[in-house]
Amino acid sequence: MIPNMSTTPEENKKLADLLFPEVKKTPQDYLNQYPERSLSEGVQITRFGPSPTGFLHIGGLFTALVSARIAHQSGGTFFLRIEDTDKKREVEGGAEKLYGALTDFGIRIDEGYGTEEEGEYGPYKQSLREEIYQTFVKDLITKGLAYPCFCTQEELEEVRNKQQECKALPGYYGSWAKYRDQSFEEIEKNLSEGKDFVVRFRSEGSPENSFKFKDKIKGEVSVTENSNDIVLIKADGLPTYHLAHIVDDFLMRTTLVIRGDEWLSSLPVHLQLFRALELKAPKYAHVAPILKSEDGNKRKLSKRKDPEASVDYYAEKGYPKQAITEYLLNIANSSFEDWRKGNPTLPNTDFTLELNKMSKSGALFNIDKLDDISKEIISRMTSDDVYARLLTWSETFNPEFFTLLTDNKDFCHNIIGIERNGNKPRKDIAYWEEAPDHFMYFFDDHFEKVSLAEGKVCFDTLEATDAPAILKLYAQSYDKTISQEDWFPALKEFAEANGYASNMKEHKVNPDQYKGNVGDIAMILRAALTGRTRTPDLYQMMQVLGKERVVARLTKVAEMIA
């Protein structure tokens, strides 16, 4: 690094004291305060550093999940750091909401913000570390590697306009950097006049030079040197992201930074700062964005355009957290799907995540795939678990359904239990918002108001012409005590006794000899009892409805369509 030649070392020292008179410590003091961690070979220390806006993007959750898994499977530590130096974007309670969202998704935070014992490398809110950043910047000023810049917004705009006119590389650098080479006297004069200032880094990089870098996900990449005199300390005294994360990642002894690849273009700046500060840089892994297909093209999931970009969307819909986690693991490593099929009962934490198998260009978000994963997970839950989760979800997002669940606990448990305990459990619910539709027709009020009208439509699609008679006859002969093994053979006998083939093949071969087949009889009963043609197992549904309700519905529908 080449120091400022417009000021002497003595003037640089004087300037540093003038700009930061209250800063008495040196970088070495903080290096001593935050010692190296005692780590075995291969152990990783990773972090997640969100801004406290209260909004957690699905991409942020993805990055946090990957960071935590890489740390934990190596026997290392994952910590949460709140990067709250941009006060304009901060939302009250945002940090707490972010912490809650991460822990809700099963991400174990070993150290940092929100944990009972923050750890010896805190504080983990950057706004509480202001003096640390100023100490390192004061040291840069002393070495002539940083300087105060008094540019107004109007002056910066003028620079941008002139660069556009002459098609120069945009930025604040070289001859475009108005305050880069001021003398000590000029700086002192501006300060005495009370002019606002920022502190900028004095870059000696050139856009003509590039270097190669080994990324843990993308492999070897070529990047251009940074030539911009970036801002290190803003006018309010707080650091920019560029400075703060450099200092914190070193002092907190982060070994691997996993972050979105939108930061890849800033990598030259960050490596340059590490060298200037004489700090060892961690390894980096840049995660490709989650993409969405639109009009035949792919684009990033947008906070403004796509509701599914926010993790709040999945909470409102009622996706089990495990489903989101397993879908994201599937995005991270496509081998997870086969691993899950081979290990259906193991916790997903047993899966070994590999950074070099992650997509370099970005995975396409597929809501249908998420639904399939979620249906599989819900199908393996016990009735008690489903009921408890429905209560939790509905209390916030569907109070009417919550009341129905609490007022009819046993009946709802029985509904949930239909086709749940066999070898092939039903997979009809992907998220809890879908549950009311699978419950409501069991309740007489809803059946009267909604399902009967839908049932009339169902009958219009059937081949059977004597549905009223069939319904009345079945209502008269219905036996709730019959076992599930004996029920369908009995239904076949009922079909034959009323002119219907006992199996579909026989009806297909000799269609003129029958009114229909046993499948038509089952469909007539299903439509009359539920108002729909697709439902869970008919026998189990009738068991849950009970004989009185079954007979009443069949009789009423028979009269209605006669």
Summary of the structure (lengths in Angstrom):
residues: 562
radius of gyration: 33.4
end to end distance: 93.2
largest distance: 109.9
contacts: 1684
relative contact order: 0.08
helix: 52%
strand: 11%
